[in-house]
């Protein structure tokens, strides 16, 4: 049974490896396979040739190559969750539809995919104040039992992941590259070498050997948003991946909390997002600690509704 599952993943990766086959097209083919209860996807290779989409023999060779690669990756404790697997997060399929990644590859604990989570997004060149805000907020969110989700980039992302680990909390590292490229080195450098794989999930939606790219970083932001009940934005620029992530989250109906240090110090992207409907995110009244109470509250809610009390100030 395991060998059949691995072969089916190889068939999907072989499709995604073909020019012109993206998630939407491949998901349509998977739906077709499922409609005919085809548990062994090999039986459809002739159909694909008939459609003049790919060369059947080249496709079969690609499948065999992928089987070898997947067996090697499995030996390195890499797992795979196809879109038709009951472990695949429903919240991703609900929000992303047919554009949901056909396969998720992972290292660590896949049970975190079904847990309530908060996303973090921010500048790679965030100020010391911004990094501190990200770290303290993620620590408190993790201590409250939420999974911290971010993109494992330097700066805000890494601070959020490390804070969760240091709180003995749970975190999901959503990669902008293939899982074969992954290393724990950055995270271990921030956590004194300690990483508990029961509390960590490394996730990739790309072909395992894909390299990092700007377009993949933008695409993986949608996965971060889909996995999260809210998105916290730290120091977004007027252009770039962070502000685009905030805009996408707002468009998708996810609440966005933008760090607000006062009018003199607010990042331009944060100002823009607040103008579009993001909530100002600041200190709890009378303290120096992040006010995470309303963020935590939405973890148990199906929907989030704004009140005027949600708009708090984080002064310099």
N, C-alpha and C positions, 0 to 999 in steps of 0.2 A: 504493500500500500504506500509506504514512504517513497519507494522508487517511482511509482506512478505520479505521486504528488510532485516530486522533483522534476519529472519529465514535463508535467503540465506547466510548471514555472518556466522551464526551458523553452517551451513552445511560445509562451507569452513574451519572454525576453527576446526570442528570435524575431517575433513580430515587431516589437518596439525598436529593434535594431535595424529594421528595414526603412529605407527612405520613404517618407510620406505617412508613416504609421505613428500617430501620437496616441495619448490616452483615450480620447473620445472614440477614435476609430477602432482601437483595440478593445475597448469596453463593449462596443457594439458587437464585435465578433464573439467575445466571451458570452454575451447575452444570447447569441445565436447558438453557441455550443450548449449553454445551459437549457435552452428551450427544447433541445433534442436529447437532453440528459446524456450528453457525451462526456463521460468521465475521463476518457482517454482522448486528448485533443488531437492526437496524431491522425485520427480518422478524417479530419477536416482539411488536411494539407492539400488534397486534390481539389477541394472546393475553392480554396484560395487561388490555386493556379487557374481554374476556370474563370475566376473573376478578373484574370489578367492583372492582378495586383503584384504578384511576386513570382519568381521562378521556383517551382516546387522543389527541384533538386538542390538549388542554392539554399532554400529555406531549411530543408532537411539537414544539410551540412551545418548550417548555423545552429540548429537544435542540438546536434551532437556536440558541437563546441561548447554550447551553454551547459549541457549536462556535465561535462568535465569541469567547467568552471564552478558550477554550483556544488558539485561534490567536494571540490577543494575548499570552497567557502564554508560549507557545512562543517568540515573538519576544524575550521577556525571559529566555531560556535556562532556562525551567522545563520539566522532563521529567515523564513519567508512567509508572508501572509498575502495571498491573492485576494482580489476584491470579492470573490464568491465565498471566502472562508468566513465562518461565523465569528472568528476573532477580529475580523476587519471592523474598525470603528464605524458604527452606524452614523455618528455625527459627521464624519467625513463624507459619506455617501449622500447624506441628507443635504449638506451644504454645497458640495462640489458637483453632485450629479455625475454625469458621464465623464466629466473632466477629472474625477477622482483618480489617483494613481492606481493602475491595474495591479501592481504588486508593491508591497512594502517589505523592504529588507531590514533586519534589525539585529542588534546585539543587546543582551540584557533581558529585562523583564517585560514581556509584551502585555501583561495584565494592566500596566499603567495606561494603556490606550483607552480603557473604559472608565478611568477615574476622572473625577472633576478636576479641571486644570485651569491655570491662569497663564496667559502668554506674556512674554517680555520681548520688547523690541527697542533698539536704541543705537546710537552712533558708535562706530568703532573708535572714534576720537572723542568720546565723551569727556567732560571736565571731571576733575576729582570729586566735585560735588555730585555730579550726575552718577558716577560710579558708586559713590557712597549711598545715594538714594536707591539705586538698583539693588545693591547688595542687601541693605537693611530691609527693603520691601520684600525681596525674594525670601529672605530669612524668615520674616514674619508670616508670609503666605505659606511657606513650607511647614512651619511650626503649627499652623492652623490646620494642616492636613491636606492642603491642595498640592497638586503636581505643578511644578514650575516647568513651562515649555518655552524653549528659545532656540536660536539658530546656531549656537556654538561658534559664533564669530568672536574675535577679540573685542574687548570693550564691554559694553552693557551685557551682551549675551553671556559671556564667560563669567562675569560677576554674578549674574543671576543663577547660573548652574552651580557655581562653586558655593554660593550662599546656601542653596538648598542642600547640597551634600554636607556642608558643615553644620547644618541644622538637623542632620540625620533625616532629612526629608526626601522627597521623590522628585526626579527631574527627567524630562525627555529632551534629548539633543537631536534636533531636526537638521539634517545635513543638507548642504547645497551641492553635494557631490555623491559619488557612489560609495557604498559602505566599505568596499575594499581599500579605500583611501584613508579610512578612519584610524586615528590614534588617540589614546587617552592622555597623551603627554600634556596638552594644554590644561586639561582639567586637573590632573594630578599635581601640576605646578602650583595650583591655587588651593589645593586641599591636603597638602602635606603627604601626597602620595596615596591617599585613601579614597577608594571608590568601591562602594558596595553594589554589586550588580543586581541585587534584589530591589534596589531603590533607583536604578538608572536604566533608561532605555535609549539606545542610539538608533535613530530611525532615518532611512533614506527611501525616497520614492523614485530614484533614478537607477539606470542600469548600474550594476555594481562597480564597474571600472570607469564610469564617467568622471571627468575632471570638474573642478569647481568652475563656475562661470557666473557672470552677472545675471543672466537670464534664469539660471537654475536657482540662484539666491532669491530672485523675485518670486519664482514659482513656489519655492518651499515656504515662503511667507504665508501663502494661502493654506498650507497644511498646518502651520503653527496656529493660525486663526481658527481653522476648522476644529482643531483639537481642544481649543480653549473657550471658556465661557466669557472671558473678557481679555482685552489686550492692554498692557501697560506700556506707554511710550515714553522713553527718556531721551530728551535732547535731539529731536528730529531736525534735520536741515530743511530748507525750503524745497529742495529737490533730493532725490535719492531713494534708496530702498526703505528707510525707516518711515518717512512720511507716506510713501506709497502703501506700505503695510497698514498704516493707520487709516488711510482712505479706503482700502479694500475692506478692512474690518467694519468700518461704518457702513459701507455699501452692503455688506453681508448681514448687517443687523447685529453685529457684536458690539457691546459697549466698549468704548475706548477711554482710558484714563491717561491724560497727558500731564506729566510733571510740570508744576507751575511754581517758579521761584520768585514770583513778583514781576511786575511789568518791566523792571529794569534788566532782569536776567533771563527772561523766558526765551527759549530757543524759538527761532522763527517758524520752524515746522510745527512745533507744539502750538504756537499761536494760531497758525492756519487751521490745525485740526480742531482746536477749541471753537473756532469760528464755524466749523462745519458740524459741530455737535458733540465733540469729545468733552469729557468732564475734566475740570481742573482737579489735579491730584496733589494734596498737600499734607501738612502735619496734622496730627490729632490736636485739637484745641488744648493749649496749655502745656504741650509736650514738645520734645524734639524728635519724636518717633513718627514714622509714616502712618497715616490714617488708613488702615486696611479694612476697617470694619465693614464698610459698604461693599468693598471688593469681595471679601469673604462671604458676605451675605448672599451674593448672587450664585455662589457655588451650589446652593440647595434650591435655587429657583429655576424654573423653566424659562422665564422671561425676566428682563430687568427693566424697571421703570424709573425714570429720573425724578428726583425731587430737588428743590432748591438747596437742600442741605448737602447734596452730593458735590456741590461746587465749592471746594475748599482751597485754601491758599497755602502754598509752601513758600514762605518768605526766605530771602537770602540770609 
